[in-house]
């Protein structure tokens, strides 16, 4: 049943704590309809227990609840940044509930409601330039796809060495992060190697400054890829963000809404964008040589400088996966055509392309590719607008500590002036 008491009348201030509580209950109830939608919840356990024993909620009632909460939010006694965060997430929650209720929502509209970004296809000329750059970096006989595959074979981490390599990278990154950002003394990340998953890595934040990070061994991992993956999942990515927000926003400032991390909401685009740029933030240019030294200590040979240059060239193919999602869900292309597209432009073998298709076709994750693509573009543009007196770490710290949403970053980027990103104009 929808609680009609959430409607406010007149000029009386609305209890913000109650709105936050209703938002948390809404997210937990949505998870009853699609388990896995709540990525983590570290708030009041009594709320979880109460939802677990309720009758299965009806999605139409949850849709109405999201709308009612949005309607009264402007009158709540909450700070503007909290209102903006809650409004954005209630829009996403309403869209999730509408889809559960059987309402047909166009894919582009769905992505916009979830993540506050409008998506469009990339341009093949951009991909051709990336291919040309790779062609120069990887000369020799065979097609470019074959040469890239050969390069990746030489870059592979032996499966039996995977966990040790992950731990070495995690330790090195943790040291760097602790030099820049304060972390709780009792924070810890545990790693496990798994199989048969649609993703390459996943952070399960357990609360109390603890994470379990799963690494999918099915895909094979490369020496040039693992530093990004560990930075993404742990330091300074998801684990670091969860820890700092649990200490700051939740613990010190009382933003209980931050104790819920709901898939397919704006906080996902923020989290994935900053996590994808984690290695950029704490190591930066020269990360290839840095990683090469760590690999050498493990008895692994890595061509760090070449790996970094290849990865930079591959960044020109960032939007290909989003193109594939648009083909599949917006244009209703045949899955085989989507696989062909991925193979052509990403230069991956069919097996890898079909694994990507599995992620793109998953009901829970079908829109999620946008968080990586548009998240990286938006967060990178915002980081690049830092004032000359600010370091990259200073700027990145705002992402870790503040309740920012994509629309807020986009506004700052749009309002950027020349002296913020370079010499005075």
Secondary structure, 3 states (H helix, E strand, C coil): CCCHHHCCCCCCCECHHHHHHHHHHHHHHHHHHCCCCEEEECCCHHHHHHHHHCCCCCHHHHHHHHHHHHHHHCCECCCHHHHHHHHHHHHHHHHHHHHHCCCCCCHHHHHHHHHCCCCCCCCHHHHHHHHHHHHHHCCCCCCHHHHHHHHHHHCECCHHHHHHHHHHHHHHHHHHHHHHCCCCCCCEEEEEEECCCCCCEEEEEEECCEEEEEEEHHHCCEHHHHHHHHHHHCCCCHHHHHHHHHHHHHHHCCCHHHHEEECCCHHHHHHHHHHHCHHHHHCCCCHHHHHHHHHHHCCCCCCHHHHHHHHHHHHHHCCHHHHHHHHHHCCCCCHHHHHHHHHHHHCCCHHHHHHHHHHHHCCCCCCCHHHHHHHHHHHHHHHCCCCCCCCHHHHHHHHHHCCCCHHHHHHHHHCCCHHHHCCCC
